[in-house]
Amino acid sequence: MASKILLVEGESDLIAGAEQALVNEGYEPALAHRGDDGLAYARDEVFAVVLTGLRVRGVSGLDLVTQLHLEKPRLPIIVVTAVWDSEQAIEATRRGAFDYLPAPFDTRELLQIVRKAVACELSCRLPLLTAASGPSHFGLVGRSRAMNELFREIGKAGGNSIPVLIRGETGTGKELVAWAIHSHSARADHLFVPVNSAALPESLLESELFGYERGAFTGAQARRLGHFESAGKGTIFLDEIGDLSLSAQAKLLRVLQEEQIQRLGSSKIIPIEARVLSATHRDLETAVAEKRFRDDLFFRLNGMEIILLPLRERMEELHDLVTHFLRRSGLELNLAEPSIQSDAFDFLREQTWPGNIRQLKHVIHRALLEARNHPITLAHAEAAYNHPHNPHNPKPAGLKAMTIGSYMRGLVAGAQTGQIPHAHAQMIHDMDWELVTCALEATHGNKARAAHLLDITRNTIRAKLQAQG
């Protein structure tokens, strides 16, 4: 059955001129001569796509987009206009337009956008996983035995004031656990102060943690409280504690042992009342054995230990996590019914998630950003997972980390959204670099032998390595 396309005619003949091209392509166009008539048609009948101008009679094109998107958020609306106007393009997109096509344009360009819109509309009819409204505990999601055990550990930690060391890979939610412990403790009415230890330069460690007096050093214009003092009777959370230098570890240990600090530039002793929670993704036992982490500080911080499993070891939580992030990102992006197709969810389930839950969160957000008011498709999921600029997606080991089909679909998806303007050139570049990488691996990094294998010069190998940084 041919997909029905509603054309809402404007002051120019652009819309009417597209009618024959749509017929030739196998679509069934219906023409409305006024904006209000178009709204009525769209309400009464089922259309795959709506094409409208901006200057239409009865109701403006932008108002038509607003109203129709409100009533049918998954109906793609393409705005066609005789004049390019960046403000109008932004406004139309903000109000829910699927795409914005200014004249002059090629008929093939219009048909390409229509095909993409029809595909999106059809995808809404496939089985979906939607954003459920189930509860989450301080952002901690899951109902498995492992999560129930974690909740019990949080409850035990909240019932006392001993130091807690939270351990787990990057992206597993260590700060969320720290916040949950604080919120379930007697200190919940006081401040929770998170500190990224890895981001503290050695030269600023004391001033940041312990504070300083006016005139303590050049630029100290006024007294400033450090993180320990700011936390008061609350909780200070020292994240990435394993990244501290030995010198910084010694200063921290002294404070924990004496339970007091001195601001820089002051002789006054200030007692510390805050509870200390810490976290790391490092193997601290190995670091202690190798003299990179103090054993006395390790035992001081490790009054109680909570270990968070990586996502790949608790994939039974993926369904709940995906629906949770669909709901959260849907609210942030103002999407009425965020959802994901079953084959896209199956793709997510097949991944190893080296960036853990943080990576999953960003993949869902990026995929929804591309899908907008339509379900996340397999192509959206693959493109979001393999996106080269995702900071929470550790770079895969070349193209070997994905199938050729997965790579190609991600490339095409990027071309459709405009993120990859030169898809063929990108493919050539990626494949070329992959071939060089494989040759270097096979020759254990020997550039001369790798060049011989590929029948290229050693200078070419060097140039490619320099280009990759």
Phi and psi in degrees as a GROMACS rama.xvg file:
@    title "Ramachandran Plot"
@    xaxis  label "Phi"
@    yaxis  label "Psi"
@TYPE xy
-68.4959  139.858  ALA-2
-72.6576  135.724  SER-3
-89.9765  131.901  LYS-4
-118.157  123.816  ILE-5
-91.2434  124.793  LEU-6
-108.69  120.081  LEU-7
-104.339  109.135  VAL-8
-74.8109  135.965  GLU-9
-105.433  -161.552  GLY-10
-70.3746  -28.5193  GLU-11
-91.0315  172.587  SER-12
-97.7838  18.5189  ASP-13
-61.6377  -45.103  LEU-14
-67.8471  -49.1115  ILE-15
-60.4635  -35.4428  ALA-16
-67.0095  -20.1726  GLY-17
-83.1348  -12.3884  ALA-18
-59.344  -48.376  GLU-19
-66.9229  -36.6572  GLN-20
-62.9872  -37.202  ALA-21
-69.1494  -39.3659  LEU-22
-61.3988  -45.2126  VAL-23
-62.7172  -27.0611  ASN-24
-85.1453  -6.27813  GLU-25
99.1194  8.30767  GLY-26
-89.4728  165.95  TYR-27
-114.831  94.3224  GLU-28
-81.5055  148.134  PRO-29
-128.459  134.731  ALA-30
-107.149  129.681  LEU-31
-115.4  131.69  ALA-32
-90.1988  -8.49551  HIS-33
-136.227  155.915  ARG-34
-65.4891  -40.9593  GLY-35
-68.0349  -33.6459  ASP-36
-66.0759  -39.162  ASP-37
-60.9639  -42.1734  GLY-38
-60.4615  -43.7044  LEU-39
-63.6745  -44.6097  ALA-40
-59.9226  -45.2429  TYR-41
-65.2842  -30.3641  ALA-42
-74.0412  -35.7508  ARG-43
-89.1629  -25.033  ASP-44
-123.309  167.726  GLU-45
-100.033  116.105  VAL-46
-117.625  147.975  PHE-47
-81.7667  -34.5773  ALA-48
-149.309  151.282  VAL-49
-119.609  129.617  VAL-50
-109.811  127.636  LEU-51
-139.197  149.935  THR-52
-85.175  174.619  GLY-53
-85.9805  -37.5691  LEU-54
-100.313  87.9026  ARG-55
-117.895  154.746  VAL-56
-80.1471  154.588  ARG-57
89.0894  -50.7318  GLY-58
-152.422  142.042  VAL-59
-66.9237  158.081  SER-60
-60.2985  -40.2251  GLY-61
-65.9748  -40.1217  LEU-62
-66.824  -34.8158  ASP-63
-64.0308  -43.8183  LEU-64
-59.5599  -46.7612  VAL-65
-59.2964  -50.6471  THR-66
-67.9283  -43.1312  GLN-67
-68.9126  -38.4841  LEU-68
-66.4649  -34.1225  HIS-69
-65.5335  -41.1953  LEU-70
-83.1908  -34.5333  GLU-71
-135.091  77.3408  LYS-72
-62.1715  -18.6691  PRO-73
-102.078  7.91722  ARG-74
-87.8181  114.467  LEU-75
-66.8365  132.234  PRO-76
-119.746  119.725  ILE-77
-104.394  124.209  ILE-78
-96.2906  122.387  VAL-79
-112.533  127.939  VAL-80
-136.515  151.673  THR-81
-77.7053  -21.2365  ALA-82
-130.818  133.805  VAL-83
-73.0217  128.414  TRP-84
-142.28  109.438  ASP-85
-61.3398  -37.5517  SER-86
-63.3747  -42.2715  GLU-87
-66.8956  -38.3719  GLN-88
-62.5705  -45.2868  ALA-89
-63.485  -44.0196  ILE-90
-66.2243  -41.4595  GLU-91
-62.5573  -42.2581  ALA-92
-66.0447  -41.385  THR-93
-60.9839  -35.7922  ARG-94
-80.9536  -5.70074  ARG-95
119.511  6.74998  GLY-96
-64.936  139.825  ALA-97
-71.3442  -40.3545  PHE-98
-156.862  165.172  ASP-99
-132.923  120.144  TYR-100
-123.744  105.875  LEU-101
-88.0883  152.831  PRO-102
-80.6267  153.903  ALA-103
-81.5245  144.512  PRO-104
-137.677  155.765  PHE-105
-82.7306  142.528  ASP-106
-56.2132  -36.3366  THR-107
-63.4586  -35.0448  ARG-108
-65.1543  -43.0378  GLU-109
-62.2883  -46.3227  LEU-110
-64.7453  -34.4519  LEU-111
-63.7476  -42.5988  GLN-112
-67.0386  -39.7887  ILE-113
-62.5653  -44.4437  VAL-114
-59.6665  -42.7403  ARG-115
-64.097  -40.3759  LYS-116
-66.5368  -41.7614  ALA-117
-62.6617  -42.0596  VAL-118
-61.5365  -39.0786  ALA-119
-65.6781  -41.8368  CYS-120
-65.148  -41.0268  GLU-121
-65.98  -33.7087  LEU-122
-63.5613  -24.3077  SER-123
-66.7174  -17.657  CYS-124
-90.6608  -6.7751  ARG-125
-81.8298  162.485  LEU-126
-56.4378  135.507  PRO-127
-127.987  151.647  LEU-128
-104.837  121.265  LEU-129
-106.613  170.009  THR-130
-78.9548  100.171  ALA-131
-72.5148  160.757  ALA-132
-105.22  31.6239  SER-133
-67.2803  160.633  GLY-134
-76.9506  155.054  PRO-135
-131.203  149.752  SER-136
-102.97  99.0757  HIS-137
55.6225  35.4017  PHE-138
85.1514  -2.86513  GLY-139
-89.3038  119.951  LEU-140
-117.486  137.669  VAL-141
143.184  154.01  GLY-142
-130.355  14.2423  ARG-143
-76.2096  173.835  SER-144
-61.7355  -40.1579  ARG-145
-61.7887  -41.4227  ALA-146
-71.1234  -37.8139  MET-147
-62.7805  -38.4907  ASN-148
-65.2959  -39.181  GLU-149
-62.609  -42.6994  LEU-150
-62.2548  -37.7986  PHE-151
-64.9901  -41.0555  ARG-152
-63.6005  -39.6998  GLU-153
-62.5546  -41.7768  ILE-154
-61.7524  -42.2754  GLY-155
-64.8095  -42.8695  LYS-156
-65.1966  -35.5487  ALA-157
-69.6326  -20.4371  GLY-158
-85.2911  1.0525  GLY-159
-142.356  -176.047  ASN-160
-123.131  18.6181  SER-161
-74.8054  156.258  ILE-162
-63.3542  144.526  PRO-163
-125  130.775  VAL-164
-104.986  118.606  LEU-165
-102.347  124.434  ILE-166
-122.804  141.698  ARG-167
169.029  163.137  GLY-168
-65.3002  163.821  GLU-169
-58.5158  133.071  THR-170
88.5891  7.63332  GLY-171
-87.831  -7.56227  THR-172
100.918  33.6585  GLY-173
-65.1518  -39.3756  LYS-174
-68.1369  -34.2859  GLU-175
-62.7215  -40.0711  LEU-176
-64.9683  -42.9462  VAL-177
-60.1762  -44.1694  ALA-178
-63.425  -38.7317  TRP-179
-65.8982  -40.3285  ALA-180
-61.0001  -47.7067  ILE-181
-58.4509  -44.7993  HIS-182
-69.6707  -21.2689  SER-183
-101.248  14.1216  HIS-184
-108.606  173.991  SER-185
-69.3215  -9.21311  ALA-186
-94.7382  8.34301  ARG-187
-59.2499  -26.9263  ALA-188
-83.0718  -3.29271  ASP-189
-106.195  177.901  HIS-190
-72.1193  147.375  LEU-191
-110.893  116.529  PHE-192
-115.598  103.097  VAL-193
-83.5735  139.371  PRO-194
-131.819  122.656  VAL-195
-85.3949  98.966  ASN-196
-61.5823  -34.5998  SER-197
-66.3594  -24.1085  ALA-198
-89.8539  -0.832191  ALA-199
-90.0725  112.635  LEU-200
-64.4775  148.934  PRO-201
-53.7965  -38.0251  GLU-202
-70.6414  -21.0326  SER-203
-107.603  -0.664931  LEU-204
-57.566  -51.2874  LEU-205
-65.8011  -42.2734  GLU-206
-66.8092  -34.4698  SER-207
-75.0847  -44.0564  GLU-208
-80.7232  -37.3639  LEU-209
-111.103  -12.589  PHE-210
85.5478  178.821  GLY-211
-155.361  161.779  TYR-212
-96.3693  160.096  GLU-213
-58.4736  132.93  ARG-214
82.3247  5.46595  GLY-215
-64.8224  -29.2913  ALA-216
-158.026  169.829  PHE-217
-59.1621  125.071  THR-218
97.8631  -8.10752  GLY-219
-81.6591  84.9369  ALA-220
-80.465  -21.2803  GLN-221
-153.946  161.488  ALA-222
-62.3701  141.326  ARG-223
-136.306  130.841  ARG-224
-77.7179  142.112  LEU-225
-82.7778  175.077  GLY-226
-63.6806  -38.5209  HIS-227
-63.4985  -44.4565  PHE-228
-70.7696  -37.2734  GLU-229
-63.1558  -33.669  SER-230
-66.9502  -22.7181  ALA-231
57.2849  -124.229  GLY-232
-94.4901  13.3714  LYS-233
-90.3354  -136.369  GLY-234
-130.245  134.343  THR-235
-108.957  129.937  ILE-236
-111.5  112.526  PHE-237
-96.9319  97.3037  LEU-238
-82.674  153.152  ASP-239
52.1702  46.559  GLU-240
-64.6688  -25.2196  ILE-241
-70.8228  -9.34017  GLY-242
-93.1031  -1.64528  ASP-243
-69.6743  144.702  LEU-244
-71.4704  163.62  SER-245
-61.1575  -36.9521  LEU-246
-63.7533  -43.9961  SER-247
-67.0662  -35.8684  ALA-248
-62.0269  -39.7514  GLN-249
-63.8156  -41.3073  ALA-250
-66.7402  -40.8858  LYS-251
-66.4741  -43.0223  LEU-252
-59.0104  -42.9903  LEU-253
-58.8138  -42.422  ARG-254
-65.3168  -42.0478  VAL-255
-68.2611  -35.2128  LEU-256
-72.7672  -43.6814  GLN-257
-88.7594  -14.9777  GLU-258
54.4486  41.2849  GLU-259
-157.477  157.942  GLN-260
-134.229  167.637  ILE-261
-129.945  129.867  GLN-262
-67.1794  148.181  ARG-263
-59.6409  133.316  LEU-264
85.029  10.3186  GLY-265
-136.248  148.673  SER-266
-100.275  -1.57241  SER-267
-71.8213  133.742  LYS-268
-90.7021  127.74  ILE-269
-117.966  117.601  ILE-270
-67.9167  145.396  PRO-271
-105.051  127.767  ILE-272
-114.49  -6.40324  GLU-273
-72.0443  147.042  ALA-274
-80.8838  144.676  ARG-275
-108.636  120.973  VAL-276
-113.587  144.543  LEU-277
-138.653  164.666  SER-278
-150.528  154.061  ALA-279
-159.03  153.558  THR-280
-105.061  2.52645  HIS-281
-82.8086  156.908  ARG-282
-85.1709  92.9389  ASP-283
-69.6165  -31.4181  LEU-284
-61.0101  -43.7622  GLU-285
-65.4611  -40.9357  THR-286
-63.0009  -37.5863  ALA-287
-65.4877  -44.8508  VAL-288
-61.8059  -33.5412  ALA-289
-92.3672  9.34975  GLU-290
64.2185  27.1258  LYS-291
-98.7005  -11.6496  ARG-292
-140.539  135.248  PHE-293
-68.7022  130.888  ARG-294
-69.1588  -32.6731  ASP-295
-68.6269  -35.5815  ASP-296
-70.1612  -39.2068  LEU-297
-57.4057  -48.0257  PHE-298
-70.1191  -30.7919  PHE-299
-66.5162  -39.9241  ARG-300
-79.1957  -26.4899  LEU-301
-95.5876  54.1902  ASN-302
-66.8532  -33.3415  GLY-303
-148.109  142.958  MET-304
-119.645  134.36  GLU-305
-123.466  125.238  ILE-306
-109.808  126.62  ILE-307
-100.253  128.971  LEU-308
-76.449  146.892  LEU-309
-68.5188  158.219  PRO-310
-58.7724  -37.0091  LEU-311
-63.5674  -18.4585  ARG-312
-98.7903  2.84098  GLU-313
-142.744  52.7379  ARG-314
-67.0481  -13.1914  MET-315
-64.3843  -15.9688  GLU-316
-86.916  -6.64194  GLU-317
-59.7078  -41.4357  LEU-318
-57.676  -49.3741  HIS-319
-65.6793  -38.2183  ASP-320
-66.4725  -43.086  LEU-321
-64.055  -44.8834  VAL-322
-65.0432  -35.6237  THR-323
-62.714  -45.6224  HIS-324
-75.2939  -28.2242  PHE-325
-60.7288  -44.3918  LEU-326
-66.4729  -46.962  ARG-327
-63.5785  -49.3474  ARG-328
-69.1984  -33.2246  SER-329
-59.6526  -41.0592  GLY-330
-66.5524  -42.6852  LEU-331
-64.2662  -35.8492  GLU-332
-95.3642  3.66254  LEU-333
59.3216  47.1725  ASN-334
-102.923  133.15  LEU-335
-71.0091  -47.9046  ALA-336
-135.953  71.8379  GLU-337
-64.2901  137.5  PRO-338
-154.624  170.398  SER-339
-140.168  138.553  ILE-340
-71.9567  155.482  GLN-341
-63.3359  -37.0518  SER-342
-70.8192  -30.0567  ASP-343
-68.7626  -39.9692  ALA-344
-64.7655  -40.0676  PHE-345
-60.4871  -38.117  ASP-346
-61.6555  -45.0782  PHE-347
-61.1762  -37.2644  LEU-348
-68.4742  -23.7197  ARG-349
-83.6301  -9.44212  GLU-350
-84.6054  160.755  GLN-351
-93.0801  -15.4506  THR-352
52.0678  65.3456  TRP-353
-62.9313  -25.2873  PRO-354
-92.6  4.55183  GLY-355
58.7006  -145.519  ASN-356
-66.6601  -33.6167  ILE-357
-61.751  -40.391  ARG-358
-65.8943  -43.6209  GLN-359
-58.8329  -43.293  LEU-360
-56.9116  -46.2909  LYS-361
-71.9413  -33.9356  HIS-362
-65.081  -44.7881  VAL-363
-63.0718  -42.4604  ILE-364
-63.5601  -45.8626  HIS-365
-65.9027  -40.2114  ARG-366
-64.9476  -40.9791  ALA-367
-65.8171  -35.4378  LEU-368
-61.5056  -37.1835  LEU-369
-79.4235  -41.0294  GLU-370
-72.0088  -29.3792  ALA-371
56.1361  -117.303  ARG-372
-88.9669  16.9223  ASN-373
-120.5  161.984  HIS-374
-63.2894  149.911  PRO-375
-68.9207  122.929  ILE-376
-94.4331  173.579  THR-377
-58.1657  -41.8374  LEU-378
-63.2649  -41.224  ALA-379
-61.4006  -45.4863  HIS-380
-64.5365  -43.3868  ALA-381
-65.0267  -43.3256  GLU-382
-64.6089  -40.1113  ALA-383
-68.8705  -41.1914  ALA-384
-66.665  -38.8037  TYR-385
-94.9756  10.1296  ASN-386
-60.7144  126.414  HIS-387
-69.1447  -19.9259  PRO-388
-103.788  12.9767  HIS-389
-78.2181  111.276  ASN-390
-65.905  -19.3536  PRO-391
-98.6887  7.86008  HIS-392
-112.827  92.8372  ASN-393
-51.7715  139.118  PRO-394
-59.1151  125.257  LYS-395
-65.6887  159.92  PRO-396
-74.8098  71.4503  ALA-397
68.8797  -166.017  GLY-398
-72.4206  -10.4606  LEU-399
-62.9301  -21.364  LYS-400
-75.2019  -6.29519  ALA-401
-142.862  161.388  MET-402
-75.9648  159.868  THR-403
-60.1647  -41.379  ILE-404
-61.5096  -42.8051  GLY-405
-61.5642  -44.7127  SER-406
-62.0613  -46.4076  TYR-407
-65.2157  -41.3922  MET-408
-64.9479  -38.2141  ARG-409
-64.121  -37.8286  GLY-410
-65.448  -44.7725  LEU-411
-65.532  -39.9021  VAL-412
-62.0092  -40.7875  ALA-413
-64.8399  -35.5782  GLY-414
-67.633  -37.7965  ALA-415
-65.9186  -36.0864  GLN-416
-86.2946  -6.76169  THR-417
88.037  -1.82064  GLY-418
-71.8371  -28.0199  GLN-419
-120.069  91.4073  ILE-420
-71.3829  -23.1351  PRO-421
-126.951  72.3401  HIS-422
-61.5528  -42.1115  ALA-423
-64.918  -44.3725  HIS-424
-63.742  -37.3219  ALA-425
-64.0833  -40.8088  GLN-426
-62.8004  -45.2868  MET-427
-59.9013  -43.7116  ILE-428
-62.3012  -47.6219  HIS-429
-64.0929  -44.7129  ASP-430
-66.3192  -38.8402  MET-431
-61.4964  -47.2049  ASP-432
-65.6221  -36.4449  TRP-433
-63.7747  -40.4319  GLU-434
-63.113  -44.1651  LEU-435
-62.2917  -42.6256  VAL-436
-60.4192  -45.0592  THR-437
-63.3141  -39.5528  CYS-438
-65.506  -40.7667  ALA-439
-66.6324  -37.317  LEU-440
-64.7036  -41.6421  GLU-441
-66.6708  -27.6286  ALA-442
-105.687  15.2952  THR-443
54.4955  39.643  HIS-444
85.2317  5.02295  GLY-445
-77.8825  107.971  ASN-446
-65.8124  -38.8903  LYS-447
-64.1452  -45.3487  ALA-448
-68.3362  -37.7667  ARG-449
-63.4071  -41.591  ALA-450
-62.9716  -39.9601  ALA-451
-63.5659  -41.9997  HIS-452
-58.7534  -40.4906  LEU-453
-91.601  -2.67842  LEU-454
59.3563  43.8828  ASP-455
-130.252  171.581  ILE-456
-83.7186  157.994  THR-457
-64.1596  -33.256  ARG-458
-63.1516  -34.3938  ASN-459
-64.8709  -42.817  THR-460
-59.3246  -47.1653  ILE-461
-59.6096  -43.4433  ARG-462
-62.1013  -40.4671  ALA-463
-67.768  -38.2696  LYS-464
-65.0288  -41.6525  LEU-465
-65.277  -38.4815  GLN-466
-64.8837  -30.5207  ALA-467
-84.3199  -5.33091  GLN-468
